[in-house]
Amino acid sequence: MDSTDPLDALLPLEGRLRRQARACARLGSPMYAELLTEAAADVARGGVVAHVLSGHEDAPERAALALRLLGAVHRLVLEGRVPELAVYYPSVGGTADPLKAWPVFHRVLETHEAEIRARLDAPPQTNEVGRSAPLLGGLLRIAAETRLPVRLLEIGTSAGLNLRFDHFRYDLGSRVYGPAVSPVLLSPAWTNSGPPLDAPLEVAERIGCDPMPIDGASPEGRLGLLSYVWPDQPDRIARLRGACEVAERVPATLVRAGGADFLADLAPAEGVVTVVWHSIMRQYVTPAEWRTIEGSLSRAGEAATPRAPVAHLAFEPRRDDDGVVIFEVTLRLWPGGEPRVIGTAPPHGLPVTWN
């Protein structure tokens, strides 16, 4: 990550937990906001949270350490191994007040400390389906400008769920987009009219890479994905489960590789627009690898022609002049390659406001 990475800051552990708590509150998870607020106070006391997270004190904010902790505990809940905590988790049908889960959550940390610590080394992988809304809008703009089928390449693809974006249903207020019958409904997808809905969008190829790809059609893969979805957000859980159903019947190729290796031989292809897409993944890529990725994109862009264009479509955070992190949909389309900010959205992708 280069020096402009908005999530590369190093805050004290307590500060990182409190900042993530505020983000959870802002993004509609009062349960996780409460748990992380209590966890931050526990760190200040030198309690069990400090012991569980020991060794990660120097992890930058971009490592999403708080979400790794919450995901590790949620997995225990989903596996049915902590029924005393499960009663507070709506994701498994719990009906007790989620805001009162902290005492039991604390005991689970004590009881399962070694296992939870072991899971902190893996980055969160939600494969957030809501991020298909910015993907769709960007691809519609690309399709309108090129009038060519899309060869879609995704880096940091996780389970490749968003590679099947065109099999989801998008509620745009007065209009809808996508198949009439889909187990995935994104609503509200956009806040304004947005890109051209009548653009001829056809997907010719779907390929994604990830250092640790997940099989979203397998029970183990679904469990891993679901563990990182916030348990008091039923809409996100429903979208994830529906997208896993879509993945069972819509093929996509997943490659075990980092982005640099995946794009090493990137080149335009005649008769299609080659689109490299990623969402909220730059924070997990080293500066050196990102420079290599940018080099591959630039070389492919320089070789692009009107009949073999290349595009880079991204949904990633940026810190503005006031220090506020905003999540932008950006597009570069070659020939030309002029960078454009075409929209903004919350980190989970919904709704998108288009420029």
C-alpha positions in Angstrom: 0.0 0.0 0.0 1.4 3.4 -0.9 1.6 6.3 1.6 -1.8 7.6 0.5 -3.6 4.5 1.7 -6.4 5.8 3.9 -6.5 2.8 6.1 -2.8 2.5 6.7 -2.9 4.5 10.0 -1.6 3.1 13.2 -3.8 3.8 16.2 -3.5 2.3 19.7 -5.4 -0.9 20.0 -8.2 0.7 22.1 -8.5 3.5 19.5 -8.9 1.1 16.7 -11.7 -0.8 18.4 -13.5 2.4 19.3 -13.2 3.7 15.7 -14.6 0.4 14.3 -17.4 0.6 17.0 -18.4 4.0 15.6 -18.3 2.6 12.1 -20.6 -0.3 13.0 -23.0 2.1 14.6 -23.0 4.3 11.6 -23.5 1.4 9.2 -26.4 -0.1 11.1 -25.0 -2.7 13.5 -25.8 -1.6 17.1 -24.8 -5.0 18.3 -21.3 -4.9 17.1 -21.0 -1.2 18.1 -21.8 -2.2 21.6 -19.5 -5.2 21.7 -16.5 -3.3 20.3 -17.1 -0.4 22.7 -17.0 -2.9 25.6 -14.0 -4.6 24.1 -12.1 -1.3 23.9 -12.8 -0.6 27.6 -11.6 -4.1 28.3 -8.3 -3.4 26.5 -7.9 -0.3 28.6 -8.2 -2.5 31.7 -5.7 -5.0 30.4 -8.5 -7.6 30.2 -9.0 -10.7 28.1 -9.4 -8.8 24.8 -5.9 -7.4 25.3 -4.7 -11.0 25.8 -6.5 -12.3 22.7 -5.2 -9.5 20.5 -1.6 -9.5 22.0 1.0 -9.6 19.2 -1.2 -7.5 16.9 -0.7 -4.2 18.6 1.3 -2.9 15.6 -1.2 -4.0 13.0 -2.4 -1.0 11.0 -6.0 -0.1 10.9 -6.3 -1.5 7.3 -5.8 -5.0 8.8 -9.4 -4.8 10.2 -8.3 -6.5 13.4 -11.7 -5.8 15.1 -13.6 -7.5 12.4 -11.3 -10.5 12.5 -12.0 -10.8 16.2 -15.8 -10.5 15.7 -15.7 -13.0 12.8 -13.8 -15.6 14.8 -16.5 -15.5 17.6 -19.4 -15.4 15.1 -18.0 -18.6 13.6 -18.2 -20.3 16.9 -21.8 -19.2 17.1 -22.6 -20.4 13.6 -21.0 -23.8 14.4 -23.3 -24.2 17.4 -20.4 -24.5 19.8 -21.4 -21.6 22.1 -25.2 -21.8 22.6 -25.0 -19.5 25.6 -23.9 -16.8 23.3 -26.0 -17.8 20.3 -29.2 -16.6 22.1 -28.0 -13.1 21.5 -27.2 -13.6 17.8 -30.1 -12.9 15.3 -28.1 -14.7 12.6 -28.9 -18.0 14.2 -32.3 -17.1 15.5 -31.3 -15.6 18.8 -34.0 -13.5 20.4 -32.3 -12.1 23.5 -31.3 -8.4 23.4 -28.1 -8.3 21.3 -27.0 -5.2 23.2 -26.6 -7.3 26.4 -24.3 -9.9 24.9 -21.1 -8.6 26.3 -20.8 -10.6 29.5 -21.2 -13.9 27.7 -19.1 -12.7 24.7 -16.4 -12.0 27.3 -16.6 -15.5 28.7 -16.4 -17.0 25.3 -13.2 -15.1 24.6 -11.7 -16.5 27.8 -12.8 -20.1 27.0 -11.8 -20.1 23.4 -8.8 -17.7 23.5 -6.4 -20.0 21.7 -8.7 -20.8 18.8 -9.8 -17.2 18.4 -6.2 -16.0 18.4 -5.4 -18.5 15.6 -8.1 -17.1 13.4 -6.8 -13.5 13.7 -4.2 -14.2 11.0 -6.7 -14.5 8.2 -8.3 -11.3 6.7 -12.1 -10.9 6.7 -13.8 -12.3 3.6 -17.4 -11.3 3.4 -17.5 -11.2 -0.4 -20.0 -8.4 0.2 -22.8 -8.8 -2.4 -24.0 -5.2 -2.0 -20.8 -4.1 -3.8 -22.3 -5.5 -7.0 -24.3 -2.2 -7.2 -21.2 -0.1 -8.0 -19.9 -2.9 -10.3 -23.1 -2.9 -12.3 -23.2 0.9 -12.7 -19.6 1.0 -13.8 -20.0 -1.8 -16.3 -23.2 -0.1 -17.7 -21.1 3.0 -18.4 -18.4 0.9 -20.0 -20.9 -1.0 -22.1 -22.5 2.3 -23.3 -19.2 3.7 -24.4 -17.7 0.6 -26.0 -20.8 -1.4 -27.2 -18.8 -4.6 -26.6 -19.2 -7.7 -24.5 -17.4 -7.7 -21.1 -14.4 -9.9 -20.2 -14.6 -9.5 -16.4 -11.4 -10.1 -14.3 -11.7 -9.6 -10.6 -8.8 -9.4 -8.2 -9.5 -10.2 -4.5 -12.5 -12.2 -5.7 -13.0 -14.3 -2.5 -15.8 -16.7 -3.5 -16.5 -14.9 -6.8 -20.0 -14.0 -5.9 -19.9 -10.5 -7.4 -18.7 -12.1 -10.7 -22.4 -13.2 -11.0 -23.7 -9.6 -10.6 -26.0 -9.8 -13.6 -28.0 -12.6 -12.0 -29.0 -10.3 -9.1 -32.1 -8.1 -8.9 -31.5 -4.3 -8.4 -34.3 -2.1 -6.9 -33.7 1.4 -8.3 -36.8 3.0 -6.8 -39.2 3.6 -9.7 -37.3 1.0 -11.8 -35.7 -2.4 -11.4 -32.8 -4.1 -13.2 -32.0 -7.7 -13.5 -33.9 -11.0 -13.7 -37.4 -11.0 -12.4 -36.8 -14.0 -10.3 -33.5 -13.9 -8.3 -32.6 -15.0 -4.8 -30.6 -11.8 -4.4 -32.3 -8.4 -4.1 -30.3 -5.3 -3.8 -32.5 -2.5 -2.4 -32.1 0.4 -2.6 -29.3 0.0 -5.1 -28.9 3.6 -6.2 -30.0 7.0 -4.9 -30.4 8.6 -8.3 -30.9 7.8 -12.0 -27.3 6.8 -12.5 -25.7 5.0 -15.5 -27.6 4.1 -18.7 -29.8 1.1 -18.0 -30.4 0.4 -21.6 -26.7 -0.2 -22.4 -26.1 -3.6 -24.1 -24.4 -5.4 -21.2 -23.2 -8.9 -22.0 -20.6 -10.9 -20.0 -18.4 -13.0 -22.2 -16.1 -14.3 -19.4 -15.9 -14.3 -15.6 -12.6 -14.9 -14.0 -11.4 -14.0 -10.5 -8.3 -14.4 -8.4 -7.7 -14.6 -4.7 -4.7 -15.8 -2.6 -7.3 -17.9 -0.6 -10.4 -18.4 -2.8 -13.5 -19.7 -1.2 -16.0 -22.2 -2.6 -19.2 -20.4 -1.9 -21.2 -23.5 -2.9 -19.7 -25.6 -0.1 -20.9 -25.7 3.5 -17.4 -24.8 4.8 -17.1 -21.9 2.3 -20.5 -20.5 3.2 -19.7 -20.8 6.9 -16.5 -18.8 6.4 -18.3 -16.0 4.5 -21.2 -15.8 6.8 -19.0 -15.5 9.9 -17.8 -12.1 8.7 -21.3 -10.7 8.1 -22.6 -8.7 11.0 -25.2 -10.9 12.7 -27.9 -8.2 13.3 -28.1 -7.3 9.6 -30.6 -9.8 8.1 -30.6 -8.1 4.6 -26.9 -8.7 4.2 -27.2 -12.3 5.4 -30.0 -12.9 2.9 -28.1 -11.4 0.0 -25.1 -13.6 0.8 -27.1 -16.8 1.0 -28.9 -16.0 -2.2 -25.6 -15.2 -4.0 -24.2 -18.6 -2.9 -27.3 -20.2 -4.5 -26.6 -18.3 -7.7 -22.9 -19.4 -7.6 -24.1 -23.0 -7.7 -25.7 -22.6 -11.2 -23.7 -19.8 -12.8 -20.1 -20.8 -13.6 -17.1 -18.6 -12.9 -13.4 -19.4 -12.9 -11.6 -18.8 -9.6 -7.8 -18.8 -9.6 -5.6 -19.2 -6.5 -3.2 -16.3 -7.0 -2.4 -12.8 -5.9 -3.3 -9.9 -8.1 0.2 -9.3 -9.5 0.6 -12.8 -10.7 -3.0 -12.9 -12.1 -2.5 -9.8 -14.2 1.1 -10.5 -15.2 0.2 -11.3 -18.8 -2.8 -8.9 -19.0 -3.5 -7.8 -22.6 -6.4 -6.5 -24.6 -8.6 -9.0 -26.4 -10.2 -8.3 -29.8 -14.0 -7.9 -29.8 -14.4 -7.6 -26.0 -13.7 -4.9 -23.4 -11.3 -6.3 -20.7 -12.5 -5.0 -17.3 -10.3 -5.4 -14.2 -12.5 -4.9 -11.2 -11.9 -4.9 -7.4 -13.7 -3.7 -4.3 -12.4 -2.9 -0.8 -9.3 -5.1 -1.3 -6.4 -2.7 -1.7 -5.9 -2.5 2.0 -4.7 -6.2 1.9 -2.2 -5.7 -0.9 1.4 -4.7 -0.2 2.8 -1.5 -1.8 5.2 -3.6 -4.0 2.4 -5.8 -5.3 0.2 -2.8 -6.0 2.9 -1.1 -8.0 3.2 -4.3 -10.1 -0.6 -4.4 -10.6 -0.6 -0.8 -11.7 2.2 -1.5 -14.2 0.2 -4.4 -15.7 -2.9 -2.2 -16.1 -0.9 0.6 -17.7 0.8 -1.7 -20.2 -2.5 -3.3 -21.2 -4.1 0.2 -21.4 -1.3 1.4 -23.7 -2.0 -1.5 -26.0 -5.8 -1.0 -26.1 -7.7 -0.1 -29.2 -11.3 0.8 -29.9 -12.0 -2.8 -30.8 -10.0 -4.2 -27.8 -10.4 -1.6 -25.0 -9.3 -2.1 -21.4 -11.0 -0.7 -18.2 -10.0 -0.5 -14.6 -13.1 -0.3 -12.4 -12.7 0.0 -8.6 -14.7 0.6 -5.4 -12.2 1.7 -2.8 -11.7 4.1 0.1 -10.0 7.5 0.0 -9.4 10.0 2.8 -10.5 13.5 1.8 -8.8 16.8 2.8 -10.7 16.8 6.1 -9.5 13.3 7.0 -12.9 11.7 6.3 -12.8 8.3 4.5 -15.1 8.2 1.5 -15.7 5.2 -0.7 -15.5 6.0 -4.4 -16.4 4.2 -7.6 -13.6 5.0 -10.0 -13.1 4.2 -13.7 -10.3 4.3 -16.3 -11.1 3.3 -19.8 -8.5 2.9 -22.5 -7.8 4.1 -25.2 -7.5 7.3 -23.2 -7.3 6.1 -19.7 -8.4 9.3 -18.0 -9.3 8.6 -14.3 -12.9 9.4 -13.4 -14.8 9.3 -10.1 -18.3 8.1 -11.2 -20.0 7.5 -7.8 -19.8 7.1 -4.1 -21.3 4.6 -1.7 -21.2 3.2 1.9 -18.5 0.5 2.3 -21.0 -2.3 1.9 -22.0 -0.9 -1.5 -25.7 0.2 -1.0 -26.9 2.6 -2.1 -24.7 4.2 -4.7 -24.9 7.8 -5.5 -23.8 8.4 -9.1 -22.0 11.4 -10.5 
